[in-house]
Amino acid sequence: MCLFSYAEDPDPDEQAPAGLLFVPVRTQAAGPVLRVFRTPLGERTAVGFSRRDLLTATLGAGQPAIPLAEPALRALTEP
């Protein structure tokens, strides 16, 4: 689990690129499919972890994932 303070959270206009993210997927016969989650308000959202160990700590050791750059993840989740 990653804990942070909102005081340390950068302004959205000042955010640095996230770099390579570890993105949870479901394995299908045709290949990996992006795993989509729901926020507490029911909105669909994708997640990416900055480190594999954070993904494992959150979703378990058996969770398959692929590395993606933030722009690629955003492009996959556009309406």
C-alpha positions in Angstrom: 0.0 0.0 0.0 1.3 3.4 -0.9 0.6 6.2 1.6 1.1 9.9 0.8 0.2 13.3 2.0 -2.0 15.6 -0.1 0.4 18.4 0.8 3.2 16.5 -1.1 0.9 15.7 -4.1 1.9 17.8 -7.1 -0.5 20.2 -8.7 -1.9 18.4 -11.8 -0.3 21.0 -14.0 3.1 20.2 -12.4 3.1 16.4 -12.5 6.2 14.8 -13.9 5.7 11.8 -16.3 5.0 8.6 -14.4 7.4 6.6 -16.4 6.9 2.9 -16.9 3.9 1.5 -14.9 3.1 -2.1 -14.0 -0.5 -2.5 -15.1 -2.7 -5.4 -13.9 -4.2 -7.5 -16.7 -6.4 -10.6 -17.2 -5.0 -13.3 -19.4 -7.2 -14.4 -22.3 -6.6 -16.8 -25.2 -5.9 -13.8 -27.5 -3.5 -12.2 -25.1 -3.6 -9.9 -22.0 -6.6 -7.6 -21.4 -6.4 -4.5 -19.2 -8.0 -5.1 -15.8 -10.5 -2.3 -15.0 -11.5 -1.5 -11.4 -14.3 0.7 -9.9 -13.8 3.7 -7.6 -15.9 3.9 -4.4 -18.4 6.0 -6.4 -18.7 3.3 -9.1 -16.6 4.9 -11.8 -14.5 2.6 -14.0 -10.8 3.2 -13.7 -7.5 1.6 -14.6 -4.5 1.5 -12.3 -0.8 1.4 -12.8 1.9 0.8 -10.2 5.3 2.5 -10.2 6.9 -0.7 -8.9 6.1 -4.4 -9.3 6.4 -5.0 -5.5 3.6 -2.4 -4.9 1.3 -4.2 -7.4 2.1 -7.6 -5.7 1.5 -6.1 -2.2 -1.9 -4.8 -3.3 -3.2 -7.5 -5.6 -1.2 -10.5 -4.7 1.7 -12.5 -6.2 -0.4 -14.2 -8.8 -1.7 -11.0 -10.5 -0.3 -10.9 -14.1 0.8 -7.4 -15.2 2.4 -5.8 -18.2 4.7 -2.8 -18.3 3.1 0.3 -20.0 4.0 3.9 -20.2 1.5 6.3 -18.8 0.4 7.7 -22.2 -0.3 4.2 -23.5 -2.4 3.4 -20.4 -4.4 6.6 -20.9 -4.9 5.8 -24.6 -6.2 2.3 -23.8 -8.8 3.8 -21.3 -10.1 6.7 -23.4 -13.9 6.5 -24.0 
